[in-house]
């Protein structure tokens, strides 16, 4: 199960209102399972409900999870995340290359 750290936009907005000059904003990070759609329902510790949409490609998120696993001391999970990220990158590359060659979406999906 891949877990993704998100943010609560309401808490981040409230924290940014209290800043006078540049400073770090400490906002609680709700977590969610990785989604193929990139859309996440966030419920933070303060009880705020928000929708967060990430525009990152899936291979980027999987690679970041691999880095986090290394930092947290989980090398086996890091290897599986990096492997999944590489597979998703190959898929992304082939979809872009075939679209550039004017191959139809139906043919790409069937392949």
C-alpha positions in Angstrom: 0.0 0.0 0.0 1.5 3.3 -1.1 0.9 6.2 1.2 1.1 9.8 0.0 1.6 12.8 2.3 -0.7 15.7 1.3 -1.5 19.0 2.8 -4.6 20.7 4.1 -5.2 23.9 2.0 -7.3 25.4 4.8 -4.6 25.0 7.4 -2.0 26.3 5.0 -4.1 29.3 4.2 -4.7 30.1 7.9 -0.9 29.7 8.6 0.0 32.0 5.8 -2.3 34.7 7.1 -0.4 34.9 10.3 3.0 35.5 8.7 4.6 38.9 8.6 7.8 38.1 6.8 9.1 34.9 5.2 9.1 32.0 7.6 8.4 28.2 7.4 4.8 27.2 7.6 4.3 24.2 9.8 1.1 22.5 8.6 -0.1 19.0 9.6 0.2 16.5 6.7 -2.8 14.2 6.2 -2.0 11.0 4.4 -3.8 9.1 1.7 -3.4 6.1 -0.5 -2.0 6.7 -4.0 -4.7 7.3 -6.5 -4.6 6.8 -10.3 -6.8 9.9 -10.8 -4.7 12.3 -8.8 -7.7 13.5 -6.8 -7.6 13.1 -3.1 -10.1 13.8 -0.3 -8.2 15.3 2.6 -9.4 15.3 6.2 -6.8 17.0 8.5 -6.4 16.7 12.3 -8.4 19.9 12.7 -11.4 18.4 10.9 -11.2 20.3 7.7 -12.4 18.5 4.6 -10.8 19.5 1.3 -10.2 18.1 -2.1 -6.6 18.1 -3.3 -5.7 17.5 -7.0 -2.1 16.7 -7.8 -0.8 17.2 -11.3 2.3 15.1 -10.7 2.8 12.2 -13.0 2.6 8.8 -11.2 6.2 7.9 -11.8 7.2 11.2 -10.0 5.2 10.3 -7.0 6.5 6.7 -6.9 10.1 8.0 -7.2 9.5 10.4 -4.3 8.1 7.6 -2.2 11.3 5.6 -2.9 13.4 8.5 -1.6 11.2 8.8 1.5 11.6 5.1 2.1 15.4 5.3 2.0 15.4 8.3 4.4 13.1 6.4 6.7 15.3 3.3 6.6 13.2 0.9 4.5 15.5 -0.2 1.6 13.2 -3.0 0.4 10.2 -0.6 0.0 12.5 1.9 -1.7 13.6 -0.7 -4.3 9.9 -1.6 -5.0 9.0 2.1 -5.3 11.9 2.8 -7.6 11.0 -0.2 -9.7 7.4 0.8 -10.0 8.5 4.4 -10.9 10.7 3.1 -13.7 7.9 1.0 -15.1 5.5 3.9 -15.0 8.1 6.1 -16.7 8.5 3.5 -19.5 4.7 3.5 -19.9 4.7 7.4 -20.0 7.5 7.4 -22.6 5.7 5.0 -24.9 2.5 6.8 -24.7 4.2 10.1 -25.6 6.2 8.5 -28.4 3.2 6.7 -29.9 1.1 9.9 -29.6 3.8 11.8 -31.4 3.6 9.2 -34.2 -0.1 9.8 -34.4 -1.1 6.3 -33.1 -4.7 6.4 -31.9 -5.5 6.3 -28.2 -7.5 3.1 -28.7 -4.4 1.3 -30.2 -2.2 2.6 -27.4 -4.6 1.4 -24.8 -5.0 -2.0 -26.5 -1.2 -2.4 -26.5 
